[in-house]
Each structure stands twice: as C-alpha cells, then as structure tokens.
Amino acid sequence: MFLSWNRIVLLPLLFRVHELVSASRYGSELRHNNTECLSQLKNYGNLSSPELCAMAAGEDECGSFMFSSSYTVWGWGCRCCSSPNPNHKDHDLWAVYDVVDCDDPNSECI
C-alpha cells in the first residue's frame, strides 16, 4: 500500500518539477570549477542542481552564482556572486556558473 501511495504522490510532483525546469528561460554555463566567488550577494538556499540555481538567480537578475552539489543538504546550496571572478583560493566543493538567458537567440541553452 505504501508503494501505491508513494507513486500517486511523487510521480505528479516529479513531472511538475521537470516541467518547471524544462520551461525555464534561464540556463547555466560553468565559469570556474573548484573555486568560489570573490564576493557573494545572496543565498538562494538548498537547491538541488545548477539548473534550479540558474532559475532562481536569473529571476533575481543575478548574472553568476556559485553552487555546491556536495553540500546542498548542509545548507551551502546556491549563492549569487557579486563578483564571479575566482578569489584564487581553491575550493573543491564549489563551482561558479554564469546565468544564461535562454530567450536570447545567441544563447546555447539545452
């Protein structure tokens, strides 16, 4: 019975998340791997992927963000960068991404 209830509740939710991500006008492009922003503006919380982070950052008119896939559960999540250039301090758990506007005909959104 639990499995049936689980499927009834979770499958529509998963399809809705897929629709939201697919319909997003924002994408992400890796700028720097294994480093963090020079400075941060805002923490968008525990988002589970760079794509979801790009959606939040793009809606907030943030041009770049840092994301940690290793520590989303622990609250590192997704943060807007006020300066996306690396601080020349290696950090294996962060990556810096640029937000891509998928409505721009010159962008290469997947």
C-alpha positions in Angstrom: 0.0 0.0 0.0 2.9 2.4 0.8 4.3 2.0 -2.7 1.0 2.8 -4.3 0.6 5.9 -2.2 4.2 6.9 -2.9 3.7 6.6 -6.7 0.4 8.6 -6.6 2.0 11.5 -4.7 5.6 11.6 -6.0 5.1 11.0 -9.7 2.9 14.1 -10.4 5.4 16.1 -8.3 8.4 14.8 -10.3 6.6 15.7 -13.6 5.8 19.2 -12.3 9.5 19.8 -11.4 10.5 18.5 -14.8 8.0 20.9 -16.5 9.4 23.9 -14.4 13.0 23.1 -15.3 12.1 22.5 -19.0 10.1 25.7 -19.2 12.8 27.9 -17.6 14.1 30.7 -19.6 17.4 30.5 -17.7 20.2 28.0 -18.0 23.7 27.8 -16.6 27.2 27.6 -18.0 30.3 26.6 -16.0 32.6 29.5 -15.5 35.2 28.2 -12.9 35.3 24.8 -11.3 36.8 24.1 -7.9 36.7 27.7 -6.7 34.3 30.2 -5.2 33.2 33.7 -5.9 35.3 36.7 -5.0 32.3 38.0 -3.1 28.6 36.9 -2.6 25.4 38.8 -2.6 22.6 36.4 -1.7 22.0 32.8 -0.6 19.1 31.2 -2.5 19.0 28.2 -0.2 19.3 24.4 -0.7 18.6 24.0 -4.4 19.5 20.6 -5.8 21.1 21.4 -9.2 22.8 24.2 -11.1 19.8 24.4 -13.3 17.4 25.2 -10.4 20.0 27.6 -9.1 20.2 29.4 -12.5 16.4 29.7 -12.4 16.5 31.4 -9.0 19.5 33.6 -9.9 18.1 34.6 -13.3 14.7 35.6 -11.9 16.6 37.8 -9.3 18.7 39.3 -12.1 21.9 37.8 -10.8 24.5 37.2 -13.5 26.5 34.5 -11.9 26.3 32.1 -8.9 28.3 29.6 -7.0 26.8 26.1 -6.4 27.9 23.1 -4.3 26.5 19.8 -5.4 28.3 18.2 -2.5 26.7 20.2 0.3 23.2 21.1 -0.8 21.8 19.2 2.2 24.0 21.0 4.6 22.9 24.5 3.5 25.6 25.6 1.2 23.3 25.4 -1.8 23.2 28.3 -4.3 24.6 31.8 -3.8 24.6 34.8 -6.1 28.1 36.2 -6.8 28.6 40.0 -6.8 32.0 39.3 -8.4 32.2 36.0 -10.3 36.0 36.0 -10.6 37.6 33.4 -8.5 39.3 34.5 -5.4 42.3 32.4 -6.3 41.6 30.2 -3.4 40.9 26.6 -4.5 37.8 25.0 -3.1 36.9 21.5 -4.3 33.3 21.8 -3.2 32.2 24.9 -5.1 31.8 25.8 -8.8 31.0 29.2 -10.3 28.4 29.4 -13.1 27.1 32.2 -15.4 23.4 32.5 -15.8 22.3 32.1 -19.5 19.2 33.8 -20.7 17.6 31.1 -23.0 15.3 33.7 -24.6 18.4 35.3 -26.2 18.7 33.9 -29.7 22.5 33.9 -29.4 22.5 31.6 -26.3 23.1 27.9 -26.4 20.6 26.5 -23.9 19.9 22.8 -23.8 
